[in-house]
Amino acid sequence: MTGRLTVVPTPIGNLGDMTARAIEVLRQCDGVLAEDTRTTGNLLKIWDIQKPMKAFHLHNEHRSVEGWIQEMGRGKHIALCSDAGTPGISDPGFLLVRACIQAGIEVDCLPGATAFVPALVISGFPCDRFIFEGFLPPKKGRTKRITSWLHEPRTIVCYESPHRLVRFLGELVSLCGHQRPVAVVREISKLHQEVRRGTAAEVLAHFTEQAPRGEIAVVIGAATTEIPEED
């Protein structure tokens, strides 16, 4: 008997982001792998779900993958959750999914919350072709990555931490020009969601004066993109 893995997206802000199907899977599975058991534990309490939980995060995923493959090989149905959004998208999950496929174990991923899609849509930039860069490396390779966007014909989406946002925007101005169109989307799906659109220089000036907070997605227009008018 072979078990399976279900990748379960969790809310990125509003609890309404949780789908009925995701709740059903968490109620029916044999156990939950969580990026942070406290965060996922609080989520399960809201829907009165009691399941065995184990931590699965960047610091232990390499050494724990094989054990979970064995568990699913014995017939266990395991649900994988990150702290917020879809596991595998700038969160742990890829290694386990790949190992399951290699072992012939069924993998399913539920549709659900992830930050880069709403950020892309509400940026006002073309969505027909885009690239997702995730989090940029904090040091080595960072300048090379940003420089590669200088003539990029597609919209670019990446994540950035609030304490590095001003630095990132400064690098964008320096390497891709003052006039490159940018939309910074903060706190997606939360009460204080904000979209700040403008040139790279204008958005840099704004966040230099007002320190950013919360979860941030940055959408960068293609080299020839016009800047959408503010709402």
Secondary structure by P-SEA (a helix, b strand, c coil): cccbbbbbbccccccccccaaaaaaaacccccccccaaaaaaaaaaabbbbbbbbbccccccccaaaaaaaaaabbbbbbbccccccccccccaaaaaaaaaacbbbbbbbbbbcaaaaaaaccccccccccccccccccaaaaaaaaaccccbbbbbcccccaaaaaaaaaaaccccccbbbbbccccccbbbbbbccaaaaaaaaaacccccbbbbbbccccccccccc
